[in-house]
Amino acid sequence: MRLALPWMLLSLPLALAAVWWVAARQEPGGRPALPFPALAAWSAAASLRSRLAQWLPLAVRLAALALLGVGLARPQKVTSQLSGPGQGIDIMMALDTSLSMNAVDFQPSNRLEAAKDTAIRFVQGRIEDRIGLVVFGGAPMLACPLTLDYDALTQRIQGLGAGMTGVDGTALGEGIISGINHLKAGSATTRILILLTDGRGNVGLDAITAAKTAAALGVKIYAIGTAKRGESVMPVDDPNYGRVMVRVDEDLDEDTLLEIARLTNGKYWRATNLSELRAVYAEIDRLEKSAVKRPEIVSRADLYHAPALAAALLLLFEIGLAQGLLLRWP
């Protein structure tokens, strides 16, 4: 809220002076100019109605004049918003969707659901950063290109499922290459890849070679290993017995993930439960805060009509009083 013409408030003392001048010209107690001997006692005991008739119209006129003065000062509601595309950072998430991500060691759900939950939280906490998503099992697949449409990206993450690439295995190196290929087209000065997996590369390009390519292109990789230490279980659909739980040995290649992070000046974490995974994404969020400066658009909406309308209503109210309840006869 601001006043476009604050100097118009100087009219308020003038209004007050005018009302005082009118009041000073009135006879105290409403006495008539021609004295009458028996009238003195009656005037001393003037009724409440007569006092209201004397002062209430003046008070109403003063309030109306004050509101008009405020209206002349042009009160305005000021709103501002950031406009235009800001220049944040480009982030590509590479998410392992191999069948082993169905392992149920991330209570109350499985590894993939935990990864989806934390990825969505991360996306919704960013501002003006373009974020994309690739998934990989035995082969990589683009799930969402770099975008500022976080709602669309969130829907894509929610629709992910284990084994969705249709190819068995874990193409860790191919997932990295796919992610950095989509980052190359971006114009941001900072580009990062968040790599999440529960296993080791066993098909396709070597992961270390892919990491060296990322380092050459200036892409930083934050690697996350998601697996409970030791043996886990996962559901498998058996043609004879239906859905059964089978044991899954720990197969997380931490040495390779550590080397990927080192080569690209990134960092590696291991998360063994949902709370640890959320903490990892929260740390990445703190590490990669982008300073985005956007032009500001300021809009001003005049509000003078409100005090002007209130003043008009007060004047109508005063006229109504003078012609009704506080009607005075000569």
C-alpha positions in Angstrom: 0.0 0.0 0.0 1.3 3.5 -0.9 0.0 7.0 -1.5 0.6 8.4 -5.0 -0.1 12.0 -3.9 0.7 12.1 -0.2 0.9 15.9 -0.1 -2.9 15.9 -0.6 -3.2 14.8 3.1 -2.5 18.4 3.9 -6.2 19.0 3.2 -7.0 17.1 6.4 -5.9 20.0 8.7 -7.8 22.4 6.5 -10.9 20.3 6.8 -10.5 20.2 10.6 -10.1 24.0 10.7 -13.2 24.5 8.6 -15.3 22.3 10.9 -13.9 24.1 14.0 -14.8 27.5 12.4 -18.3 26.4 11.8 -18.6 25.0 15.3 -17.2 28.2 16.8 -19.9 30.2 15.1 -22.7 28.2 16.7 -24.1 29.5 20.0 -23.1 27.3 23.0 -25.9 24.9 23.9 -27.8 25.9 20.8 -29.2 29.0 22.5 -31.2 31.4 20.3 -30.1 34.9 19.5 -33.1 36.4 21.2 -33.1 35.7 25.0 -36.2 34.5 26.8 -36.3 34.4 30.6 -37.8 31.0 31.0 -35.5 29.4 28.4 -32.3 29.4 30.5 -33.3 26.5 32.7 -34.4 24.5 29.7 -31.2 25.1 27.9 -29.1 24.0 30.9 -30.8 20.7 30.8 -30.6 20.1 27.1 -31.5 16.6 26.0 -29.2 14.0 24.4 -31.1 14.5 21.2 -30.3 18.2 21.0 -26.6 17.6 21.7 -26.5 15.0 18.9 -28.3 17.4 16.6 -25.6 20.0 17.4 -22.4 17.9 17.1 -23.1 14.7 15.2 -23.6 16.4 11.7 -20.3 18.2 12.2 -18.5 15.0 13.1 -20.0 13.2 10.1 -18.9 16.0 7.8 -15.4 16.0 9.3 -15.1 12.2 8.7 -16.4 12.7 5.1 -13.9 15.4 4.4 -11.1 13.3 5.9 -12.0 10.4 3.7 -12.1 12.7 0.6 -8.6 13.9 1.6 -7.4 10.3 1.7 -9.0 9.6 -1.6 -7.3 12.6 -3.2 -4.0 11.3 -1.9 -4.6 8.2 -4.2 -4.0 5.2 -2.1 -2.7 2.3 -4.2 -2.2 -1.4 -3.8 1.3 -2.3 -4.9 2.1 -5.8 -6.1 5.3 -7.1 -7.5 6.2 -10.3 -9.3 9.3 -11.7 -11.0 9.0 -12.0 -14.7 10.9 -13.6 -17.5 12.9 -16.8 -17.5 15.6 -16.8 -14.8 18.9 -18.5 -15.4 19.2 -21.4 -13.0 21.1 -24.6 -13.4 20.5 -27.6 -15.5 19.9 -30.9 -13.6 19.4 -34.3 -15.1 18.3 -37.2 -13.0 19.4 -40.7 -14.1 17.2 -43.2 -12.2 17.8 -47.0 -12.2 14.5 -48.8 -13.0 15.9 -52.3 -13.2 13.8 -55.1 -11.6 16.0 -55.2 -8.5 14.5 -51.7 -7.6 11.4 -53.7 -6.5 13.3 -54.9 -3.4 11.3 -54.0 -0.3 14.0 -52.9 2.0 12.9 -49.2 2.0 9.9 -49.5 4.3 7.0 -48.9 3.9 7.6 -49.5 0.2 10.3 -50.6 -2.2 13.5 -48.9 -3.5 11.9 -47.4 -6.6 8.9 -45.9 -4.7 11.4 -44.4 -2.2 13.4 -43.0 -5.1 10.3 -41.5 -6.8 9.2 -39.9 -3.5 12.5 -38.2 -2.9 12.9 -37.1 -6.5 9.5 -35.5 -6.5 10.3 -33.7 -3.2 13.5 -32.4 -4.8 11.9 -31.2 -7.9 9.1 -29.3 -6.0 11.8 -27.6 -4.0 13.7 -26.0 -6.9 13.2 -22.6 -8.5 14.0 -21.7 -12.1 16.2 -24.8 -12.6 15.6 -26.8 -15.7 15.3 -30.5 -14.6 15.0 -33.6 -16.8 14.9 -37.3 -16.2 16.4 -40.4 -17.9 15.7 -43.9 -16.7 17.8 -47.0 -17.3 17.6 -50.8 -16.9 19.3 -52.8 -19.5 19.1 -49.7 -21.8 18.6 -46.0 -21.2 15.3 -44.1 -22.0 14.4 -40.4 -21.9 11.5 -39.9 -19.6 11.4 -36.1 -19.6 13.7 -33.6 -21.3 15.0 -30.5 -19.4 12.0 -28.5 -18.4 10.7 -25.8 -16.1 7.3 -27.5 -16.1 7.7 -29.2 -12.7 4.1 -30.5 -12.7 4.6 -32.4 -15.9 8.0 -33.8 -14.6 6.3 -34.9 -11.4 3.7 -36.8 -13.3 6.4 -38.6 -15.3 8.2 -39.6 -12.1 5.0 -40.9 -10.6 4.4 -43.1 -13.6 7.8 -44.9 -13.4 7.9 -48.6 -12.8 10.6 -51.3 -12.4 11.5 -53.0 -15.7 9.9 -50.2 -17.8 12.7 -50.2 -20.3 11.9 -53.7 -21.3 15.6 -54.8 -21.2 17.1 -56.8 -18.4 20.4 -55.6 -16.7 21.8 -52.4 -15.4 23.3 -50.1 -18.1 25.0 -47.7 -15.7 27.4 -46.2 -18.2 24.6 -45.9 -20.8 22.4 -44.1 -18.3 25.2 -41.6 -17.6 25.9 -40.9 -21.2 22.2 -40.5 -21.9 21.9 -37.9 -19.1 24.9 -35.9 -20.2 23.8 -35.9 -23.8 20.6 -34.1 -22.8 22.6 -31.7 -20.6 24.8 -30.7 -23.5 22.0 -28.9 -25.2 21.4 -26.6 -22.2 22.8 -23.1 -21.8 23.3 -23.1 -18.1 26.8 -22.6 -16.8 26.3 -25.3 -14.1 25.2 -28.7 -15.1 24.8 -31.7 -12.8 23.6 -35.3 -13.0 22.0 -37.1 -10.1 22.7 -40.8 -10.6 20.7 -43.2 -8.5 21.2 -47.0 -8.6 21.0 -50.1 -6.4 23.5 -52.2 -8.4 26.4 -52.3 -10.8 26.8 -51.8 -14.5 26.7 -55.1 -16.2 25.7 -54.2 -19.8 26.7 -51.5 -22.3 29.3 -48.8 -21.9 31.7 -48.9 -19.0 30.6 -46.5 -16.2 34.1 -45.1 -15.6 34.5 -44.2 -19.2 31.1 -42.5 -19.1 32.2 -40.5 -16.0 35.3 -39.3 -17.8 33.2 -38.1 -20.6 31.0 -36.2 -18.1 34.1 -34.7 -16.5 35.4 -33.5 -19.9 32.1 -31.8 -20.6 32.0 -30.1 -17.1 29.1 -32.2 -15.8 29.2 -32.9 -12.1 27.8 -36.2 -11.0 26.1 -36.8 -7.6 25.9 -40.6 -7.2 23.5 -42.3 -4.8 23.5 -46.0 -3.9 20.1 -47.2 -2.7 20.3 -50.7 -1.1 20.2 -52.1 2.4 23.4 -53.7 3.5 23.2 -57.5 3.2 20.4 -59.6 1.8 17.0 -58.2 0.8 13.8 -59.6 -0.7 11.7 -58.6 -3.7 8.4 -59.8 -5.2 8.6 -62.0 -8.3 5.6 -63.3 -10.4 6.1 -67.1 -10.7 4.0 -68.9 -13.4 3.3 -71.7 -11.0 2.9 -70.1 -7.6 1.9 -66.6 -8.5 3.7 -63.7 -6.7 6.4 -64.9 -4.4 9.2 -63.2 -2.4 12.7 -64.1 -3.4 16.0 -63.2 -1.8 18.2 -60.6 -3.4 21.9 -60.4 -2.6 23.6 -57.0 -2.1 25.1 -56.0 -5.4 25.8 -52.3 -5.0 29.1 -51.3 -6.7 30.2 -48.6 -4.3 33.8 -48.5 -5.5 32.6 -47.5 -9.0 30.1 -44.9 -7.7 32.8 -43.4 -5.6 35.1 -43.1 -8.6 32.4 -41.6 -10.7 31.8 -38.9 -8.1 35.6 -38.3 -7.7 36.2 -38.0 -11.5 33.4 -35.4 -11.9 34.1 -33.4 -8.7 30.8 -34.6 -7.3 29.9 -36.7 -4.3 28.7 -40.2 -3.4 26.2 -41.2 -0.7 24.7 -44.6 0.3 21.1 -44.6 1.5 19.8 -47.7 3.3 16.3 -46.4 4.1 13.8 -43.7 3.1 14.9 -41.1 5.7 18.6 -41.4 4.6 17.6 -41.0 1.0 15.6 -37.9 1.8 18.6 -36.5 3.7 20.8 -37.1 0.7 18.5 -35.1 -1.7 18.2 -32.4 0.9 22.0 -32.1 1.0 22.2 -32.0 -2.8 19.5 -29.2 -2.7 21.7 -27.2 -0.3 24.9 -27.8 -2.4 23.3 -26.7 -5.7 21.4 -23.6 -4.8 21.3 -21.3 -7.8 21.3 -17.5 -7.5 18.6 -16.5 -9.9 18.0 -12.8 -10.6 14.8 -11.9 -12.6 13.4 -8.6 -13.6 10.7 -7.4 -11.3 7.3 -6.1 -12.6 5.5 -3.8 -10.2 1.8 -3.1 -10.7 -0.3 -0.4 -8.9 -4.1 -0.5 -8.5 -5.8 2.7 -7.4 -8.0 2.4 -4.3 -9.3 6.0 -4.2 -12.8 4.9 -5.0 -13.2 3.2 -1.6 -12.6 6.3 0.6 -14.6 8.5 -1.9 -17.5 6.1 -1.8 -17.4 6.0 2.0 -17.4 9.8 2.1 -20.4 10.0 -0.1 -22.3 7.5 2.1 -21.4 9.5 5.2 -22.8 12.7 3.6 -26.0 10.9 2.6 -26.2 9.6 6.2 -25.8 13.2 7.5 -28.5 14.4 5.2 -30.8 11.6 6.4 -30.1 12.5 10.0 -30.8 16.2 9.3 -34.1 15.3 7.6 -35.2 12.6 10.0 -34.0 11.7 13.5 -32.2 15.0 14.1 -34.6 17.3 12.3 -34.5 20.7 14.0 -37.4 23.2 13.8 -36.7 26.9 14.0 
